[in-house]
Amino acid sequence: MTTTDETAVIVQRRIMARPATIFSFFTDPARWLRWQGVEATIEAVPGGEFRMNVVGDGYASGRFVEVDPPRRIVFSWGWELPGNPVPPGSSTVEIDLVPDGEATMVRLTHRGLPLPAARDQHRQGWAHYLERLDLVATGGDAGRDPWRVA
């Protein structure tokens, strides 16, 4: 399920894996790159670097703010592309992992996106990538990202 309000983009997905498994896909760079990105620096500790070339044409970057295994991860986010309305570290991504029987409800909240177009773009992007996360967290292969340009 995906919803948007005026201040945040919220994308939720129920994944048939335990929170610890899903958490590992947000903290281990090799595992993260199985579902999102072509190159990344992931230092999943408070103050650690987050930098990812998402589809091959530019980097998103920020810092980890909160890392609470296996329940919550928060990092700042923005694009290193000149003129982008979401510069590095200017917005915040919160990931909450809530046990739901044998599954986990993944709730991703992206705050601080300044324009409706930026919110729409990020909502579509996060929905796309949580679908790919679902595939790898349940033992599948997400394959080559169809959005990848390089």
N, CA, C and O atoms as a GROMACS GRO file, in nm:
protein
  600
    1MET      N    1   0.085  -0.117   0.000
    1MET     CA    2   0.000   0.000   0.000
    1MET      C    3   0.089   0.123   0.000
    1MET      O    4   0.193   0.125   0.066
    2THR      N    5   0.049   0.225  -0.073
    2THR     CA    6   0.125   0.349  -0.082
    2THR      C    7   0.031   0.465  -0.057
    2THR      O    8  -0.078   0.470  -0.113
    3THR      N    9   0.074   0.559   0.027
    3THR     CA   10  -0.005   0.679   0.050
    3THR      C   11   0.088   0.799   0.048
    3THR      O   12   0.209   0.786   0.069
    4THR      N   13   0.032   0.916   0.022
    4THR     CA   14   0.108   1.039   0.022
    4THR      C   15   0.027   1.145   0.094
    4THR      O   16  -0.095   1.153   0.075
    5ASP      N   17   0.092   1.227   0.178
    5ASP     CA   18   0.026   1.343   0.232
    5ASP      C   19   0.113   1.463   0.199
    5ASP      O   20   0.209   1.450   0.124
    6GLU      N   21   0.082   1.578   0.251
    6GLU     CA   22   0.153   1.698   0.212
    6GLU      C   23   0.295   1.706   0.265
    6GLU      O   24   0.376   1.779   0.210
    7THR      N   25   0.326   1.632   0.369
    7THR     CA   26   0.458   1.645   0.428
    7THR      C   27   0.546   1.523   0.412
    7THR      O   28   0.667   1.531   0.434
    8ALA      N   29   0.491   1.410   0.375
    8ALA     CA   30   0.570   1.288   0.369
    8ALA      C   31   0.517   1.193   0.264
    8ALA      O   32   0.399   1.195   0.228
    9VAL      N   33   0.606   1.110   0.216
    9VAL     CA   34   0.568   0.998   0.131
    9VAL      C   35   0.579   0.874   0.219
    9VAL      O   36   0.681   0.852   0.285
   10ILE      N   37   0.473   0.793   0.221
   10ILE     CA   38   0.472   0.671   0.301
   10ILE      C   39   0.444   0.555   0.208
   10ILE      O   40   0.344   0.553   0.136
   11VAL      N   41   0.534   0.457   0.210
   11VAL     CA   42   0.518   0.336   0.131
   11VAL      C   43   0.526   0.218   0.227
   11VAL      O   44   0.621   0.207   0.304
   12GLN      N   45   0.426   0.131   0.222
   12GLN     CA   46   0.423   0.014   0.310
   12GLN      C   47   0.414  -0.113   0.227
   12GLN      O   48   0.351  -0.116   0.121
   13ARG      N   49   0.480  -0.216   0.276
   13ARG     CA   50   0.473  -0.346   0.208
   13ARG      C   51   0.492  -0.456   0.312
   13ARG      O   52   0.583  -0.449   0.395
   14ARG      N   53   0.406  -0.555   0.307
   14ARG     CA   54   0.418  -0.672   0.394
   14ARG      C   55   0.505  -0.774   0.323
   14ARG      O   56   0.474  -0.817   0.212
   15ILE      N   57   0.615  -0.812   0.388
   15ILE     CA   58   0.711  -0.905   0.329
   15ILE      C   59   0.720  -1.030   0.416
   15ILE      O   60   0.730  -1.021   0.538
   16MET      N   61   0.715  -1.144   0.352
   16MET     CA   62   0.719  -1.273   0.423
   16MET      C   63   0.861  -1.309   0.464
   16MET      O   64   0.918  -1.408   0.419
   17ALA      N   65   0.916  -1.227   0.552
   17ALA     CA   66   1.049  -1.251   0.609
   17ALA      C   67   1.051  -1.183   0.745
   17ALA      O   68   0.974  -1.091   0.771
   18ARG      N   69   1.139  -1.230   0.830
   18ARG     CA   70   1.151  -1.172   0.964
   18ARG      C   71   1.220  -1.036   0.959
   18ARG      O   72   1.296  -1.008   0.867
   19PRO      N   73   1.193  -0.950   1.060
   19PRO     CA   74   1.257  -0.817   1.062
   19PRO      C   75   1.410  -0.823   1.051
   19PRO      O   76   1.468  -0.740   0.981
   20ALA      N   77   1.475  -0.918   1.118
   20ALA     CA   78   1.622  -0.926   1.112
   20ALA      C   79   1.671  -0.950   0.970
   20ALA      O   80   1.774  -0.895   0.930
   21THR      N   81   1.599  -1.031   0.896
   21THR     CA   82   1.638  -1.057   0.757
   21THR      C   83   1.626  -0.929   0.675
   21THR      O   84   1.719  -0.893   0.602
   22ILE      N   85   1.514  -0.862   0.686
   22ILE     CA   86   1.493  -0.739   0.610
   22ILE      C   87   1.592  -0.631   0.654
   22ILE      O   88   1.645  -0.558   0.571
   23PHE      N   89   1.617  -0.622   0.783
   23PHE     CA   90   1.712  -0.525   0.836
   23PHE      C   91   1.848  -0.541   0.769
   23PHE      O   92   1.914  -0.443   0.738
   24SER      N   93   1.890  -0.666   0.748
   24SER     CA   94   2.021  -0.692   0.687
   24SER      C   95   2.030  -0.637   0.545
   24SER      O   96   2.140  -0.604   0.499
   25PHE      N   97   1.918  -0.626   0.476
   25PHE     CA   98   1.918  -0.570   0.341
   25PHE      C   99   1.927  -0.418   0.341
   25PHE      O  100   1.941  -0.357   0.235
   26PHE      N  101   1.920  -0.356   0.458
   26PHE     CA  102   1.940  -0.211   0.472
   26PHE      C  103   2.074  -0.178   0.537
   26PHE      O  104   2.110  -0.060   0.546
   27THR      N  105   2.148  -0.277   0.582
   27THR     CA  106   2.272  -0.248   0.654
   27THR      C  107   2.395  -0.310   0.591
   27THR      O  108   2.507  -0.268   0.621
   28ASP      N  109   2.380  -0.408   0.506
   28ASP     CA  110   2.491  -0.473   0.438
   28ASP      C  111   2.494  -0.424   0.293
   28ASP      O  112   2.400  -0.448   0.219
   29PRO      N  113   2.602  -0.355   0.252
   29PRO     CA  114   2.604  -0.298   0.116
   29PRO      C  115   2.582  -0.401   0.005
   29PRO      O  116   2.509  -0.374  -0.090
   30ALA      N  117   2.644  -0.517   0.016
   30ALA     CA  118   2.627  -0.619  -0.088
   30ALA      C  119   2.482  -0.665  -0.097
   30ALA      O  120   2.430  -0.687  -0.206
   31ARG      N  121   2.417  -0.679   0.018
   31ARG     CA  122   2.276  -0.721   0.018
   31ARG      C  123   2.187  -0.608  -0.035
   31ARG      O  124   2.093  -0.634  -0.110
   32TRP      N  125   2.217  -0.482   0.004
   32TRP     CA  126   2.136  -0.370  -0.044
   32TRP      C  127   2.141  -0.363  -0.197
   32TRP      O  128   2.039  -0.341  -0.262
   33LEU      N  129   2.260  -0.382  -0.254
   33LEU     CA  130   2.274  -0.372  -0.399
   33LEU      C  131   2.203  -0.484  -0.475
   33LEU      O  132   2.193  -0.478  -0.597
   34ARG      N  133   2.156  -0.584  -0.406
   34ARG     CA  134   2.077  -0.690  -0.472
   34ARG      C  135   1.938  -0.640  -0.509
   34ARG      O  136   1.874  -0.698  -0.596
   35TRP      N  137   1.891  -0.531  -0.446
   35TRP     CA  138   1.756  -0.483  -0.475
   35TRP      C  139   1.752  -0.335  -0.517
   35TRP      O  140   1.654  -0.291  -0.577
   36GLN      N  141   1.857  -0.258  -0.486
   36GLN     CA  142   1.859  -0.117  -0.524
   36GLN      C  143   2.004  -0.072  -0.542
   36GLN      O  144   2.090  -0.100  -0.459
   37GLY      N  145   2.028  -0.002  -0.652
   37GLY     CA  146   2.156   0.063  -0.672
   37GLY      C  147   2.256  -0.019  -0.751
   37GLY      O  148   2.246  -0.141  -0.763
   38VAL      N  149   2.355   0.055  -0.806
   38VAL     CA  150   2.461  -0.008  -0.882
   38VAL      C  151   2.596   0.004  -0.811
   38VAL      O  152   2.690  -0.068  -0.843
   39GLU      N  153   2.605   0.095  -0.717
   39GLU     CA  154   2.726   0.116  -0.638
   39GLU      C  155   2.684   0.187  -0.510
   39GLU      O  156   2.598   0.274  -0.513
   40ALA      N  157   2.746   0.150  -0.396
   40ALA     CA  158   2.703   0.212  -0.270
   40ALA      C  159   2.812   0.207  -0.164
   40ALA      O  160   2.895   0.117  -0.160
   41THR      N  161   2.807   0.308  -0.078
   41THR     CA  162   2.879   0.309   0.048
   41THR      C  163   2.772   0.312   0.156
   41THR      O  164   2.696   0.408   0.165
   42ILE      N  165   2.767   0.209   0.236
   42ILE     CA  166   2.666   0.197   0.342
   42ILE      C  167   2.741   0.174   0.472
   42ILE      O  168   2.794   0.065   0.495
   43GLU      N  169   2.744   0.275   0.558
   43GLU     CA  170   2.805   0.262   0.691
   43GLU      C  171   2.692   0.277   0.792
   43GLU      O  172   2.668   0.385   0.845
   44ALA      N  173   2.624   0.167   0.818
   44ALA     CA  174   2.499   0.169   0.895
   44ALA      C  175   2.524   0.181   1.045
   44ALA      O  176   2.494   0.089   1.122
   45VAL      N  177   2.578   0.295   1.084
   45VAL     CA  178   2.594   0.333   1.224
   45VAL      C  179   2.557   0.481   1.231
   45VAL      O  180   2.574   0.552   1.132
   46PRO      N  181   2.507   0.530   1.344
   46PRO     CA  182   2.475   0.672   1.352
   46PRO      C  183   2.595   0.758   1.312
   46PRO      O  184   2.705   0.743   1.365
   47GLY      N  185   2.571   0.849   1.218
   47GLY     CA  186   2.676   0.934   1.164
   47GLY      C  187   2.747   0.874   1.044
   47GLY      O  188   2.824   0.943   0.977
   48GLY      N  189   2.723   0.745   1.015
   48GLY     CA  190   2.788   0.677   0.904
   48GLY      C  191   2.737   0.726   0.769
   48GLY      O  192   2.626   0.780   0.758
   49GLU      N  193   2.819   0.707   0.669
   49GLU     CA  194   2.787   0.755   0.534
   49GLU      C  195   2.685   0.666   0.465
   49GLU      O  196   2.687   0.544   0.476
   50PHE      N  197   2.594   0.733   0.392
   50PHE     CA  198   2.504   0.668   0.298
   50PHE      C  199   2.528   0.737   0.165
   50PHE      O  200   2.507   0.857   0.151
   51ARG      N  201   2.572   0.659   0.066
   51ARG     CA  202   2.592   0.716  -0.068
   51ARG      C  203   2.567   0.605  -0.169
   51ARG      O  204   2.629   0.499  -0.163
   52MET      N  205   2.475   0.630  -0.262
   52MET     CA  206   2.436   0.526  -0.356
   52MET      C  207   2.412   0.584  -0.495
   52MET      O  208   2.343   0.685  -0.512
   53ASN      N  209   2.469   0.517  -0.593
   53ASN     CA  210   2.436   0.544  -0.732
   53ASN      C  211   2.316   0.454  -0.762
   53ASN      O  212   2.332   0.334  -0.784
   54VAL      N  213   2.198   0.512  -0.763
   54VAL     CA  214   2.075   0.433  -0.765
   54VAL      C  215   2.054   0.362  -0.898
   54VAL      O  216   2.032   0.240  -0.900
   55VAL      N  217   2.059   0.435  -1.010
   55VAL     CA  218   2.034   0.371  -1.140
   55VAL      C  219   2.150   0.387  -1.237
   55VAL      O  220   2.142   0.342  -1.351
   56GLY      N  221   2.258   0.450  -1.194
   56GLY     CA  222   2.374   0.463  -1.280
   56GLY      C  223   2.398   0.602  -1.334
   56GLY      O  224   2.492   0.623  -1.410
   57ASP      N  225   2.314   0.698  -1.297
   57ASP     CA  226   2.331   0.833  -1.352
   57ASP      C  227   2.350   0.940  -1.246
   57ASP      O  228   2.344   1.059  -1.278
   58GLY      N  229   2.373   0.903  -1.123
   58GLY     CA  230   2.395   1.002  -1.018
   58GLY      C  231   2.377   0.941  -0.881
   58GLY      O  232   2.319   0.834  -0.864
   59TYR      N  233   2.428   1.013  -0.783
   59TYR     CA  234   2.429   0.963  -0.645
   59TYR      C  235   2.327   1.031  -0.556
   59TYR      O  236   2.303   1.151  -0.565
   60ALA      N  237   2.267   0.950  -0.469
   60ALA     CA  238   2.191   0.998  -0.354
   60ALA      C  239   2.284   0.984  -0.235
   60ALA      O  240   2.356   0.885  -0.224
   61SER      N  241   2.282   1.083  -0.145
   61SER     CA  242   2.371   1.072  -0.031
   61SER      C  243   2.312   1.136   0.093
   61SER      O  244   2.222   1.219   0.087
   62GLY      N  245   2.368   1.094   0.206
   62GLY     CA  246   2.327   1.145   0.336
   62GLY      C  247   2.405   1.074   0.445
   62GLY      O  248   2.514   1.022   0.421
   63ARG      N  249   2.348   1.074   0.564
   63ARG     CA  250   2.411   1.011   0.680
   63ARG      C  251   2.307   0.930   0.756
   63ARG      O  252   2.189   0.965   0.759
   64PHE      N  253   2.352   0.821   0.816
   64PHE     CA  254   2.265   0.744   0.903
   64PHE      C  255   2.244   0.822   1.031
   64PHE      O  256   2.339   0.874   1.091
   65VAL      N  257   2.120   0.830   1.073
   65VAL     CA  258   2.082   0.904   1.193
   65VAL      C  259   2.052   0.809   1.308
   65VAL      O  260   2.093   0.832   1.422
   66GLU      N  261   1.980   0.702   1.277
   66GLU     CA  262   1.939   0.605   1.379
   66GLU      C  263   1.948   0.466   1.319
   66GLU      O  264   1.905   0.442   1.207
   67VAL      N  265   2.006   0.373   1.396
   67VAL     CA  266   2.014   0.233   1.356
   67VAL      C  267   1.979   0.151   1.480
   67VAL      O  268   2.059   0.140   1.573
   68ASP      N  269   1.859   0.092   1.480
   68ASP     CA  270   1.807   0.019   1.594
   68ASP      C  271   1.768  -0.122   1.549
   68ASP      O  272   1.652  -0.147   1.516
   69PRO      N  273   1.866  -0.216   1.549
   69PRO     CA  274   1.839  -0.351   1.498
   69PRO      C  275   1.735  -0.424   1.581
   69PRO      O  276   1.734  -0.408   1.703
   70PRO      N  277   1.649  -0.501   1.522
   70PRO     CA  278   1.616  -0.506   1.380
   70PRO      C  279   1.487  -0.430   1.350
   70PRO      O  280   1.407  -0.472   1.266
   71ARG      N  281   1.466  -0.318   1.419
   71ARG     CA  282   1.336  -0.250   1.411
   71ARG      C  283   1.331  -0.123   1.330
   71ARG      O  284   1.228  -0.092   1.270
   72ARG      N  285   1.441  -0.046   1.327
   72ARG     CA  286   1.430   0.088   1.269
   72ARG      C  287   1.565   0.136   1.215
   72ARG      O  288   1.670   0.112   1.274
   73ILE      N  289   1.558   0.205   1.102
   73ILE     CA  290   1.673   0.269   1.040
   73ILE      C  291   1.627   0.405   0.991
   73ILE      O  292   1.521   0.417   0.930
   74VAL      N  293   1.708   0.507   1.018
   74VAL     CA  294   1.678   0.642   0.970
   74VAL      C  295   1.806   0.697   0.908
   74VAL      O  296   1.914   0.689   0.967
   75PHE      N  297   1.792   0.755   0.788
   75PHE     CA  298   1.907   0.820   0.725
   75PHE      C  299   1.861   0.941   0.647
   75PHE      O  300   1.748   0.947   0.599
   76SER      N  301   1.951   1.039   0.635
   76SER     CA  302   1.920   1.155   0.552
   76SER      C  303   1.944   1.118   0.406
   76SER      O  304   2.016   1.023   0.376
   77TRP      N  305   1.883   1.196   0.317
   77TRP     CA  306   1.881   1.160   0.175
   77TRP      C  307   1.877   1.286   0.091
   77TRP      O  308   1.817   1.386   0.130
   78GLY      N  309   1.940   1.281  -0.024
   78GLY     CA  310   1.932   1.387  -0.123
   78GLY      C  311   2.020   1.352  -0.241
   78GLY      O  312   2.100   1.258  -0.235
   79TRP      N  313   2.004   1.428  -0.348
   79TRP     CA  314   2.072   1.398  -0.474
   79TRP      C  315   2.189   1.491  -0.496
   79TRP      O  316   2.179   1.611  -0.473
   80GLU      N  317   2.302   1.436  -0.541
   80GLU     CA  318   2.421   1.514  -0.569
   80GLU      C  319   2.417   1.582  -0.706
   80GLU      O  320   2.515   1.643  -0.748
   81LEU      N  321   2.306   1.571  -0.775
   81LEU     CA  322   2.292   1.631  -0.908
   81LEU      C  323   2.272   1.782  -0.896
   81LEU      O  324   2.186   1.826  -0.820
   82PRO      N  325   2.350   1.862  -0.969
   82PRO     CA  326   2.336   2.008  -0.962
   82PRO      C  327   2.193   2.052  -0.996
   82PRO      O  328   2.133   2.003  -1.092
   83GLY      N  329   2.141   2.144  -0.917
   83GLY     CA  330   2.008   2.198  -0.941
   83GLY      C  331   1.893   2.112  -0.894
   83GLY      O  332   1.778   2.153  -0.906
   84ASN      N  333   1.920   1.993  -0.841
   84ASN     CA  334   1.812   1.908  -0.792
   84ASN      C  335   1.748   1.974  -0.670
   84ASN      O  336   1.820   2.024  -0.584
   85PRO      N  337   1.614   1.975  -0.661
   85PRO     CA  338   1.548   2.040  -0.547
   85PRO      C  339   1.562   1.964  -0.415
   85PRO      O  340   1.520   2.013  -0.310
   86VAL      N  341   1.623   1.845  -0.419
   86VAL     CA  342   1.645   1.764  -0.298
   86VAL      C  343   1.796   1.741  -0.286
   86VAL      O  344   1.845   1.634  -0.324
   87PRO      N  345   1.870   1.839  -0.233
   87PRO     CA  346   2.016   1.823  -0.224
   87PRO      C  347   2.055   1.721  -0.116
   87PRO      O  348   1.973   1.686  -0.031
   88PRO      N  349   2.180   1.674  -0.119
   88PRO     CA  350   2.225   1.572  -0.023
   88PRO      C  351   2.191   1.607   0.122
   88PRO      O  352   2.216   1.718   0.168
   89GLY      N  353   2.134   1.510   0.190
   89GLY     CA  354   2.104   1.525   0.332
   89GLY      C  355   1.984   1.612   0.365
   89GLY      O  356   1.958   1.637   0.483
   90SER      N  357   1.910   1.660   0.265
   90SER     CA  358   1.802   1.756   0.292
   90SER      C  359   1.669   1.692   0.328
   90SER      O  360   1.578   1.760   0.375
   91SER      N  361   1.656   1.562   0.308
   91SER     CA  362   1.532   1.492   0.345
   91SER      C  363   1.570   1.372   0.430
   91SER      O  364   1.688   1.338   0.444
   92THR      N  365   1.469   1.307   0.488
   92THR     CA  366   1.494   1.197   0.580
   92THR      C  367   1.409   1.076   0.542
   92THR      O  368   1.290   1.088   0.515
   93VAL      N  369   1.474   0.960   0.542
   93VAL     CA  370   1.406   0.833   0.516
   93VAL      C  371   1.403   0.754   0.646
   93VAL      O  372   1.507   0.729   0.706
   94GLU      N  373   1.283   0.716   0.689
   94GLU     CA  374   1.264   0.636   0.810
   94GLU      C  375   1.209   0.500   0.768
   94GLU      O  376   1.111   0.493   0.694
   95ILE      N  377   1.272   0.394   0.814
   95ILE     CA  378   1.226   0.259   0.783
   95ILE      C  379   1.192   0.190   0.914
   95ILE      O  380   1.279   0.170   0.999
   96ASP      N  381   1.067   0.153   0.929
   96ASP     CA  382   1.021   0.081   1.047
   96ASP      C  383   0.984  -0.060   1.004
   96ASP      O  384   0.912  -0.080   0.906
   97LEU      N  385   1.034  -0.159   1.080
   97LEU     CA  386   1.010  -0.300   1.052
   97LEU      C  387   0.928  -0.357   1.168
   97LEU      O  388   0.978  -0.372   1.279
   98VAL      N  389   0.802  -0.388   1.140
   98VAL     CA  390   0.708  -0.431   1.243
   98VAL      C  391   0.672  -0.577   1.220
   98VAL      O  392   0.618  -0.611   1.116
   99PRO      N  393   0.702  -0.666   1.317
   99PRO     CA  394   0.666  -0.807   1.301
   99PRO      C  395   0.516  -0.822   1.280
   99PRO      O  396   0.435  -0.753   1.343
  100ASP      N  397   0.480  -0.912   1.188
  100ASP     CA  398   0.340  -0.939   1.157
  100ASP      C  399   0.328  -1.089   1.130
  100ASP      O  400   0.326  -1.133   1.015
  101GLY      N  401   0.320  -1.168   1.240
  101GLY     CA  402   0.320  -1.313   1.227
  101GLY      C  403   0.455  -1.358   1.174
  101GLY      O  404   0.558  -1.320   1.228
  102GLU      N  405   0.455  -1.438   1.068
  102GLU     CA  406   0.579  -1.482   1.005
  102GLU      C  407   0.634  -1.378   0.909
  102GLU      O  408   0.741  -1.397   0.850
  103ALA      N  409   0.564  -1.269   0.892
  103ALA     CA  410   0.602  -1.164   0.798
  103ALA      C  411   0.646  -1.038   0.874
  103ALA      O  412   0.648  -1.034   0.997
  104THR      N  413   0.680  -0.936   0.796
  104THR     CA  414   0.716  -0.806   0.851
  104THR      C  415   0.647  -0.698   0.770
  104THR      O  416   0.648  -0.702   0.647
  105MET      N  417   0.586  -0.603   0.840
  105MET     CA  418   0.534  -0.486   0.772
  105MET      C  419   0.648  -0.386   0.763
  105MET      O  420   0.700  -0.339   0.864
  106VAL      N  421   0.687  -0.353   0.640
  106VAL     CA  422   0.790  -0.254   0.616
  106VAL      C  423   0.719  -0.122   0.589
  106VAL      O  424   0.639  -0.111   0.496
  107ARG      N  425   0.749  -0.024   0.672
  107ARG     CA  426   0.688   0.109   0.654
  107ARG      C  427   0.802   0.208   0.630
  107ARG      O  428   0.884   0.233   0.718
  108LEU      N  429   0.807   0.262   0.510
  108LEU     CA  430   0.910   0.358   0.472
  108LEU      C  431   0.844   0.495   0.464
  108LEU      O  432   0.748   0.515   0.389
  109THR      N  433   0.896   0.589   0.541
  109THR     CA  434   0.844   0.726   0.542
  109THR      C  435   0.956   0.819   0.496
  109THR      O  436   1.062   0.822   0.558
  110HIS      N  437   0.932   0.892   0.391
  110HIS     CA  438   1.031   0.986   0.338
  110HIS      C  439   0.978   1.127   0.362
  110HIS      O  440   0.879   1.169   0.303
  111ARG      N  441   1.046   1.200   0.450
  111ARG     CA  442   1.004   1.334   0.491
  111ARG      C  443   1.097   1.441   0.433
  111ARG      O  444   1.214   1.417   0.406
  112GLY      N  445   1.040   1.560   0.415
  112GLY     CA  446   1.120   1.675   0.376
  112GLY      C  447   1.136   1.693   0.226
  112GLY      O  448   1.223   1.769   0.183
  113LEU      N  449   1.056   1.626   0.147
  113LEU     CA  450   1.062   1.645   0.002
  113LEU      C  451   0.986   1.773  -0.032
  113LEU      O  452   0.868   1.784   0.002
  114PRO      N  453   1.051   1.870  -0.097
  114PRO     CA  454   0.998   2.005  -0.105
  114PRO      C  455   0.886   2.029  -0.206
  114PRO      O  456   0.807   2.122  -0.187
  115LEU      N  457   0.876   1.951  -0.309
  115LEU     CA  458   0.780   1.978  -0.417
  115LEU      C  459   0.693   1.857  -0.443
  115LEU      O  460   0.736   1.743  -0.425
  116PRO      N  461   0.568   1.879  -0.488
  116PRO     CA  462   0.483   1.765  -0.522
  116PRO      C  463   0.548   1.671  -0.624
  116PRO      O  464   0.535   1.549  -0.613
  117ALA      N  465   0.618   1.726  -0.723
  117ALA     CA  466   0.683   1.640  -0.823
  117ALA      C  467   0.790   1.552  -0.758
  117ALA      O  468   0.804   1.436  -0.794
  118ALA      N  469   0.864   1.608  -0.663
  118ALA     CA  470   0.966   1.528  -0.593
  118ALA      C  471   0.900   1.420  -0.509
  118ALA      O  472   0.950   1.307  -0.503
  119ARG      N  473   0.788   1.452  -0.446
  119ARG     CA  474   0.718   1.351  -0.366
  119ARG      C  475   0.666   1.240  -0.456
  119ARG      O  476   0.678   1.122  -0.422
  120ASP      N  477   0.607   1.276  -0.570
  120ASP     CA  478   0.556   1.174  -0.662
  120ASP      C  479   0.668   1.084  -0.713
  120ASP      O  480   0.653   0.962  -0.717
  121GLN      N  481   0.781   1.145  -0.751
  121GLN     CA  482   0.894   1.068  -0.803
  121GLN      C  483   0.947   0.971  -0.697
  121GLN      O  484   0.974   0.855  -0.728
  122HIS      N  485   0.962   1.018  -0.574
  122HIS     CA  486   1.015   0.932  -0.469
  122HIS      C  487   0.914   0.826  -0.426
  122HIS      O  488   0.953   0.714  -0.394
  123ARG      N  489   0.785   0.859  -0.425
  123ARG     CA  490   0.683   0.759  -0.393
  123ARG      C  491   0.690   0.644  -0.493
  123ARG      O  492   0.689   0.528  -0.454
  124GLN      N  493   0.696   0.676  -0.622
  124GLN     CA  494   0.706   0.572  -0.725
  124GLN      C  495   0.835   0.492  -0.711
  124GLN      O  496   0.836   0.370  -0.725
  125GLY      N  497   0.944   0.563  -0.682
  125GLY     CA  498   1.073   0.496  -0.667
  125GLY      C  499   1.075   0.400  -0.549
  125GLY      O  500   1.118   0.285  -0.562
  126TRP      N  501   1.027   0.447  -0.434
  126TRP     CA  502   1.029   0.360  -0.315
  126TRP      C  503   0.936   0.241  -0.332
  126TRP      O  504   0.968   0.131  -0.288
  127ALA      N  505   0.821   0.260  -0.396
  127ALA     CA  506   0.731   0.146  -0.420
  127ALA      C  507   0.800   0.043  -0.510
  127ALA      O  508   0.792  -0.077  -0.485
  128HIS      N  509   0.867   0.090  -0.613
  128HIS     CA  510   0.941   0.002  -0.704
  128HIS      C  511   1.048  -0.075  -0.628
  128HIS      O  512   1.061  -0.196  -0.644
  129TYR      N  513   1.125  -0.004  -0.545
  129TYR     CA  514   1.236  -0.071  -0.477
  129TYR      C  515   1.190  -0.161  -0.362
  129TYR      O  516   1.256  -0.261  -0.335
  130LEU      N  517   1.080  -0.129  -0.294
  130LEU     CA  518   1.031  -0.222  -0.192
  130LEU      C  519   0.978  -0.350  -0.256
  130LEU      O  520   0.985  -0.457  -0.195
  131GLU      N  521   0.926  -0.340  -0.376
  131GLU     CA  522   0.885  -0.462  -0.448
  131GLU      C  523   1.007  -0.549  -0.476
  131GLU      O  524   1.001  -0.671  -0.463
  132ARG      N  525   1.117  -0.487  -0.516
  132ARG     CA  526   1.240  -0.562  -0.541
  132ARG      C  527   1.298  -0.618  -0.412
  132ARG      O  528   1.350  -0.729  -0.410
  133LEU      N  529   1.289  -0.541  -0.302
  133LEU     CA  530   1.333  -0.590  -0.171
  133LEU      C  531   1.254  -0.714  -0.132
  133LEU      O  532   1.310  -0.811  -0.081
  134ASP      N  533   1.124  -0.712  -0.155
  134ASP     CA  534   1.039  -0.828  -0.125
  134ASP      C  535   1.093  -0.953  -0.196
  134ASP      O  536   1.100  -1.060  -0.135
  135LEU      N  537   1.130  -0.939  -0.321
  135LEU     CA  538   1.181  -1.054  -0.396
  135LEU      C  539   1.307  -1.112  -0.333
  135LEU      O  540   1.317  -1.234  -0.314
  136VAL      N  541   1.404  -1.027  -0.300
  136VAL     CA  542   1.531  -1.079  -0.247
  136VAL      C  543   1.519  -1.124  -0.102
  136VAL      O  544   1.584  -1.220  -0.062
  137ALA      N  545   1.438  -1.055  -0.022
  137ALA     CA  546   1.423  -1.091   0.120
  137ALA      C  547   1.352  -1.225   0.137
  137ALA      O  548   1.365  -1.289   0.242
  138THR      N  549   1.279  -1.267   0.037
  138THR     CA  550   1.209  -1.395   0.043
  138THR      C  551   1.283  -1.503  -0.036
  138THR      O  552   1.226  -1.608  -0.066
  139GLY      N  553   1.409  -1.477  -0.070
  139GLY     CA  554   1.492  -1.578  -0.133
  139GLY      C  555   1.498  -1.574  -0.284
  139GLY      O  556   1.562  -1.660  -0.345
  140GLY      N  557   1.432  -1.477  -0.345
  140GLY     CA  558   1.433  -1.469  -0.490
  140GLY      C  559   1.545  -1.380  -0.544
  140GLY      O  560   1.631  -1.333  -0.469
  141ASP      N  561   1.541  -1.360  -0.672
  141ASP     CA  562   1.638  -1.276  -0.742
  141ASP      C  563   1.561  -1.164  -0.811
  141ASP      O  564   1.475  -1.191  -0.895
  142ALA      N  565   1.591  -1.041  -0.775
  142ALA     CA  566   1.521  -0.927  -0.835
  142ALA      C  567   1.564  -0.903  -0.979
  142ALA      O  568   1.496  -0.832  -1.052
  143GLY      N  569   1.676  -0.962  -1.020
  143GLY     CA  570   1.724  -0.942  -1.156
  143GLY      C  571   1.773  -0.800  -1.179
  143GLY      O  572   1.779  -0.719  -1.086
  144ARG      N  573   1.807  -0.771  -1.301
  144ARG     CA  574   1.855  -0.637  -1.336
  144ARG      C  575   1.740  -0.538  -1.323
  144ARG      O  576   1.630  -0.562  -1.372
  145ASP      N  577   1.769  -0.426  -1.257
  145ASP     CA  578   1.668  -0.322  -1.238
  145ASP      C  579   1.630  -0.263  -1.374
  145ASP      O  580   1.718  -0.214  -1.445
  146PRO      N  581   1.503  -0.266  -1.412
  146PRO     CA  582   1.464  -0.211  -1.542
  146PRO      C  583   1.484  -0.059  -1.551
  146PRO      O  584   1.484  -0.004  -1.660
  147TRP      N  585   1.501   0.009  -1.436
  147TRP     CA  586   1.526   0.153  -1.436
  147TRP      C  587   1.674   0.186  -1.454
  147TRP      O  588   1.709   0.302  -1.475
  148ARG      N  589   1.759   0.086  -1.445
  148ARG     CA  590   1.904   0.108  -1.451
  148ARG      C  591   1.943   0.163  -1.589
  148ARG      O  592   1.898   0.114  -1.692
  149VAL      N  593   2.031   0.266  -1.587
  149VAL     CA  594   2.075   0.326  -1.713
  149VAL      C  595   2.220   0.293  -1.745
  149VAL      O  596   2.264   0.316  -1.858
  150ALA      N  597   2.293   0.240  -1.651
  150ALA     CA  598   2.435   0.208  -1.675
  150ALA      C  599   2.464   0.064  -1.637
  150ALA      O  600   2.578   0.019  -1.651
   0.00000   0.00000   0.00000
